[in-house]
Amino acid sequence: MKLQLKVALACLVGLVWIQQGFCEELSTRSGINNWTCTCAASYQGNQSYIKSNCSTSCDCSPASGQSRGTWTCSCSSDGLPKVAAGSQDTTCFTGCNCTSGSLTDAQATRKHISSTIVVVILLCVILTILAFLTSITWYLCRKDKFPIQSPSFLSDRETSCNSATNLISHRASSVSEAKICVDSPSNPLSGYFRKASFSCRSKTKIIHGTLICFAYSELEHATNKFSHSNLIGLGGSSYVYRGQLKDGTAVAVKRLKAQGGPDADLLFSAEVELLAKLHHCHVVPLLGYCMEFHGKLSERLLVFEYMSNGNLRDCLDGITGENMNWKTRVAIAIGAARGLEYLHEAAAPRILHRDVKSTNILMDELWRAKITDLGMAKRLRADGVPSSSSSPARMQGTFGYFAPEYAMIGRASLMSDVFSFGVVLLEVITGRQPIHKTTNKVEESLVLWATPRLQDSRRVISELPDPRLKGNFPEEELQIMAYLAKECLLLDPDSRPSMSEVVQILSTIAPEKSKRINIPSESFSGNVIIASQAFNITLSFMATSIYDGFFFYFGKQ
């Protein structure tokens, strides 16, 4: 718009300058084309009569030194003396002899000047219109060349055993008909989303290494028009469908329920921004998103990597058709703990999940656990407090996993996630659901049921284990996991272990699964051997201390 105003102003100044120049030229020409006429008058009466009636447009006076009745007239370019028509009027000049131009030439000059000014004015108007159209075209082209892009966030403190950035890039390169999303200009690294920027109404659009802006039509086709047969999950605010993209890639499409109000778009953009920052092998990666308006409401969808082995709760219930052995359960517990540890300690900013439960722990084809569903997650400030506090009237989460302090005063913290993870550990050990229906159809809390049994080491072995295990588990490992669950479920939040401590304790159960980084043996061989020996000694010492402390504690019961 600034360019348009500048061009219009320049044209206006040019028009004024050209008009001024032509006015000066006209004035000059008027002085050059004065007529000098010698006229003969037959009327010899009062000379003032001739001046007032026959030379109104000229300056006429009797010629001196010439015959009587001769007049000399000086006329401007637009006037001549009045000449009598025939013999009807003898009071004016009977004839005039004019030099220095003619009437026809003067009129032609005036017409030429007037037509030139009109042409110049029209030319300036046309140039102004062209400048206006050019500025609009330039703005639209710039808008297309600098589109909104889903932010590609790289955390300075991110830790991952398998980089999700490479995974997303690989997914991106395999999607056909890829184009850049071109909806509204924005800084590609900014975390802010404008309302119109999510609309990707044509083909799938992608930028390598970042999120994919899917077209709604493609996700609708991938999920068979969101058919019930593709429904794999149902939450309080969303549906999850299994989908297959055009290239055969299996994805999980989370379709948020229709919500009105001005905050709906902000909440969706906040979730996309949050998920885009997370890169860890035990957190389900976000591959893309979609937002398109249909009528007054908008369709909001998130596209995740598909986890072929479902969620932990279904696996414990045997819905997947396979009973998990103890070794698999330990690996899943360690993986989920590491995912939460990443969110609490290594993500930037640190994240409070607020809805840790077995259905939010998914397994891929290798039975590797991954944390999902961060729709209710909160960023933590530097002091570890959530960015916005909760209130009891707006409590979010799942009944059966609430920490006591969260249920009473509605204030969530990292220790609230730890408590919820303690409930998950009880599910892994017992196979029971967090809210269990007894034979009398009375709902019973898993925490309340397990608490007295956790106080007795004998009851831990005899009453807690899942019957599906059929006794195939090391008792020492079960005792350690039960002790850890008991610590996570302590009433005092400050007495609970952090997720880093939870990971360390679980790693003592299966140290071969606790290796985070595989370093080639030929690289730094001496240091690696020394570090490995020290690490093994430390783990052995921790395991012995925890085990002895556990039996010392239960020995007093």
N, C-alpha and C positions, 0 to 999 in steps of 0.2 A: 504493500500500500504506500509506503514511503517513496518508492521508485515511481509509482504512478503520479503522485502529487508533484514530484520534481519535474517530470516530463511535462505535465500540464502547465506548470508555472513557467517553464522554459518556452513553451509554445505561446503562451499569453504575452510574455515579454517580447518575443520575436514579432508577434502580430502588432503590438504597439509601436515597436521600432520601425517596422515596414510602413505602417500607416503614417507615421510622422515623416518618414522620408518622402512618401508620395505627396503629402501635403506641401512640403517645401518645394518639391518639383512642380506642383501645380501652381504655386505662388510665383515661381520663377518664370514658368511658361506664360503666365498671365501678363507679366511685365514685358516679355519679349514680343508678344502678339498684339500690342496696342496699334490701333489704326490711325493713320493721319489722312484726313480727307479734305479735299478742296471742293467746296460746294457753291453752287450758284443759286441766288435767291432772286425771284422776280418781284417779291414784295419789298417795297422801299419805304415802308412805314416805320412803325415803332420797332426798334431792334430788340427791345426786351421781350416782345411777343414771340419773336423767332427763338430766342434762347429758352423761353419757358415752355413752348409748345412743340418746337421742331428739333430740339437737341437735348432732350431730357437725359439721354444716356451718354451724351458727349459734352465736351467742353468746347463750345463754338464761340468764335469772336470774328468780327469783320477783319478781313485781310487788309493789312496796311501796305500801302504802296501799290496796290493792284486796282483793277477796275471796280467801280462801285457795284455792289451786289455780290461780291465774292466773299465767301466765308472760309475760315480755316478751322477744322474740327479735329480734336484729339479724342479718340474713342477707345474704350476698353475692348477686350476681346469678345465680350458678350453683348455689345451694343453698337449701333450705327445711327447716323442722323436720319431723321424722318424725311423721306422724299415724297413729294406730291405725286398722286396717281393721275397721270394724264394732266388735264387742265382743270380738273374739278376743284383742286385746292391750290390757290396761288399764293397762299400766305406762308408756305414752307418752301423748302429747297426744291428746285426743279431738277437738279441732278447733282451727283457727287462723284468725285474721282478719289478712290481710297487706295492707299499703298500699305506695304508691310503686312500682308496677309489678307485672307478672305473669310467670309462668314462660314463657308462650308468646312474649311480647314479647322477653324476654332471648335465647331461643334464636333467634328471627328476626334479632335484631341481630347475633349471632355469625355466623350463616350469611351475612348480607349483607356483613359485613366480610371474611370468608374468600373469598367469590366475587369481591369487588373486587380483592383482592390477586392472585388468580389471573389475572384479566383484565389487570391492569397488567403482570404478568410476561410473559404471552403477547404483549402489545403491544410490550414492549421487545425481545423475541426477534425479532418480525416486523420491527421497525425496524432491528435489527442486520443481519438478512439482507438487507433492502432496501438498506441502506447498502453492504454488501459487493458486491451485484450492481451497484449504481450505480457503485462505484469501478472494477469490472472493465470495465463498459461505457464509462466515461470513458477508461480506459487504452487500450482498443481503438480508440475514436474518435480519440484523440490520435495513436495509431500510424498510422492511416490518413491523417490530415491532415498529418503531417510525415514523408513517405516518404524512402527513400534515393534520391538523385538522382546521376546520373553527374556528376562534378565539372565545372563550367564554368571552366576555368582561363584567365586572361588574363595574359600575360606582359608585364612592364613593358618588356622589350627586344625584343618580337617585331617582326619586319619582314616584310612581305608585300606583293606587288604586287597580289594579289587576295585580299581578306580571306576566309579560310576560315570565319570566324564567320558571315558573311552567307550563304555557301554552305550551311552546315549548317542555318541558320535557314530557308533556302529549301526545302531538302529536308524539313525538319521540317513546314513548313506544307503541303506537298503530300501528306503521308501521311494516309490516311483512318483513321477510327476511332481518333483519338489520345486517349490518356488518360495521366494521371500515374502513374508507377510507384510502387506503394504497398506495399512489402515490409517495410521496417524503418526506424525513425526514424534520421536521421543529419543532420549538418550538411551542407547542399548544397554547400558550398565545400571540404569536407574531402577529402583525397586518400585516405581509408581506406575500404576495402570490407569489409563483413562477408560471411560465407559465405552467409547466406540472402538477402542483399540483391540478388543478381544474378538471382534467380529471377523471371521474368516469364512466367507460365504461360498467361495469357489472351491478350488482344489486344495489339497494338503499343502501347507507352506512350512518351510523349514529353514533353519540356519544351523549349520553344523556346529556341534559342540554345545548347543543350547537346547531349549525346549522346542517342541514341534507344535505349531498352531494348526490343529486339525480342523477340517471342515465338518460341520455337523452331519452333512449328507454321508460322508465317508464312515463316520462312527455309527451312524444309523444303519448303514449297509453292513458294517463289520459285526454288529450285534443282532443282525436279522430283525431290524426295526425294534430293538430292545424287547425282544420276545421273552416270555416267561421261561422258556426252556434255556435261555442263556443267563438267567438270573443266578448268581452264585453268592450273593450277600445282600443283606438288608439291614440298614441302620436307622437310627432315629431321624436322620436328615438326608439320607441318600440311599440309592440302589447301586449295586455293583454287578456288572454284566461281564461275561466272558466274550471277547471279540477276536476277530481274525482280520488283520489288515490285508490289503491287496497282494502284498508280497508273501503272505502266509504267516507273518509274525503274530503270535498270540499275545493279546493284551488284556488287561482288566480295566474296564471303563466304569468309572465312578460317576454316576449321574445324580447331581444334587436335586433335591425336591424343590419345586417351584416356590420361590420366596419373593415377596414384594417389599417395597420400602427402599429408601435410599441407602441403607446399610448393606444390602445384599451384595452389591457389586464390590463394596469395600472389603467385606469379609472374604469374598472369593479371591480378590486380588491379593489379600494378605496371606491366604493359604498357599496360593501359587508362588508368591515371593518366598515364603518360608520353605516350601518343599524344594524350590530351585536351588537353595543353598546347601542342601544335604547331600553328601557323597560318602557313603560308607557301605561296606559289604553286608552289614546286618541291618540296613534300612532300605525298605522297598523304594527303588528310584522312580521318580516322576519322569515320564517320557514326553508328555505334552498336555495340552489343554484345549478347550474349545468354549467359546461363548458367542452365541448368536441370539438375536431377538426374534421371537415369534409372537406377534401381537404386542401386548403390553408387558409380557413377562419374557425373561431370557432363559435360554438353556445353558446351564453351566456344567461342564464335564471335565474330569481329570482322567488322564490315561497313564496307567502304571504298567510296569513289567508284570507279566502273568506268573503267579506262583502255582505251579502244577500240583503240588501236594496239599493245597488248602491251608486251613488254619489249625492251630494247635488243638483247639477244642474239638473240632471234628475228628482229628486224628485220635485223640484220647477216647472219644466215644465210639471209635471203630467205624465211623461213617465212610471213611476212605477205603474200607475193606481190608485193612491191615492193622494188626495190633503192634504198637511200638514197643520194642524191647528197652531195657534199662539204658543201654549204651546210647541209643538214639535220643532218649529223653534227656540224658545228661548233656549231650551235644547241643540239643535245642535250648536247654536252660542257659548254657554258657553263651551261645550265640545271641539269644535275646538280651542277656545281661550286658553283653558288649555293645549291642545296639543302643540300649538305654544309657550306658556309660558314655558313649559318644555324644548323645544328645545333651547329657548333663554336664560333661566336662570339656569336650573337644569341639563341639559345634560353635560357630560364631554367627550370631549370639547363641549362648547356651539356651536350651529349650526344655521346658517342663511339659511332659506329654499330657498328663491329666486324665488319660483314659487307657491305662495299661491293663490289659486283660488277655486271656488266652485266644480270643477270636481276632485280636489285633496282632498276633504273632503268626506270620505266614511262613511256609516252607517251600523252597524251590525244589527242582528235580533232584538235587543232591542232599535234601533234607537239611539245608542250611537255613536257620531261623532268621527272619527279617521283621523289623518293627514297621508297622503301617498305621494308617488312619491318624494323621496329625491335625485333623480338622478342629480339635479343641485345644491344640497345643498353645502354649504361651511362651513368648520370649522372656528371658530373665535379664534384669539389669545387672550392673556390675556387683551389686551387693547380694545377688542371688534371689531377689524378690521379683515376682512376676510383674510384667509391665503394667498390668491392670489387675487390681485385686478382685476376687470374686465375692459374691454375697450369697447367703443361704437361699435367697429367693431365686437365684440364677445358678444353682449348682449344676455342674455338668459332669458326666461320667456314667458309670454303670453300677447299679446296686449290687452289693456283695464285694466290691473292690474298694469302697470308700475308706479312707483312713479316718480314725476317730475324730481328729481335730478338724478335718475337712467336713465331716458330717455335722459337727457341733457348731462351728463358727464359720464354715464356708471358706476357709483360707487354705489354699493349696500351696505346696512347696515341693522341693525335690524329695523330701522324705515321704510325701504323699505317694509319689511314684514308687518309692522303695516299698512302702506298705502294700501297694497293689501288686508289686512283683512277688512279694511274699505269698500272696494268695495264689499267684500263678505257680509258684513252687509247690504249694500244697496240692494243686491240681495235677502237677506232674507226678507227685508221689502217690496220691490216692486215686487219681482218675475221676474224682467226684467233681461236680459242678459247684460254682461258688454259692449258689442257692440250691439246696438239695431238698427234694420232696420225699418225705418219709412215707411209710406204708399207710399212715393215717392221713395222708395228703396235707401234712403240715410242712410249711417251708422252714428249712433249717439252714442256718449259715454255716458254711464250711469252716470259717475261722472259729466260731463258737464250738463246733463239733470237734475240731482238731486240737484246740488249746489244752484241754486236760490230758490228752494223749501225748502231747509234746513234752509234758512234764515228767514222763516216765519212759526211760530208755527201752524197757521191755514192751510197753504198749506201742512204742514207735515201730518196732519190728513186727509185732503181732497184729496190730489193728490198722495202721496207716497205709501200708502198701496196697497198690491197685491189685485186685484179684486177677486181672488179666496178665500180670507179670508172672504169676504162678511160682512165686518164690525165686525167680531167676534174677537175682541182683546181689551185689556185694553188700553185706550188712553195714560195713564201715562207711561206704559211700552214702547209703541211705541215711545213716545216723548224721553224717555231716550235712547233707542237704536239709534234713529235718531241723537240725540245730540252726542252720542259716535262715530257714523259713521262720523259725521262732524269733530270731533276732530282728528280722524285717518287720514282724508283726507286733513289736513292743509298743505299748501305749505312748511312751514318751518319744516324740519325734527325734529329739537330740540323741537318744540312745541307739537309734537304728544305724546300721552301717551305710556307708555311701555305696553307690553302684560300683565304684572302683574296688572297694573292699569286697563287695559281693563277687565280682569277677575273679579276684585273687583267691577267694575261698573255693569257688566252684572249680577253678583251675587245678586245685590240689586233688580233686576227685579224678580228673582225667588230664594229667599234665601233657600228654601227647597231643591233646586237642587245643592246648593253650598257646601254641606258637602263633604269633601274629605276623611275623615277617620271615620269609625263607631266604637266607643269605647263602650264595654259593660257597661251597667248602673251600674253593681255591682262593677266595677273597678274604683277606685278613684272617687267615687260618688260625694263627696263634691267639689273637684276641677273641675270636669266636669260641675256641675251645675253652679258654679261661672263663669267658662270660657264661658259657653253657654250664660249666661245672659249678660256678657260683650260683647260677639260677636254680639248678637242680638241688643244690644244698639248701638254698633258701626255701624252696617249695617243700622239701622234705621236713625242714624244721617247722615251717608253718603248719603242715599237715599234722605232724606229731603234736605240736602245741595245741592245736584246735581239738584234735581227737582226745588228748589227755584231759583238756579242760572240759570237754563235753561230758566225758564219763565221770570226771570229778564232780561236775555240777549235778548230773543225774544220780550219782551215787549217794548224794545227800537227800534225795527225795524220799 
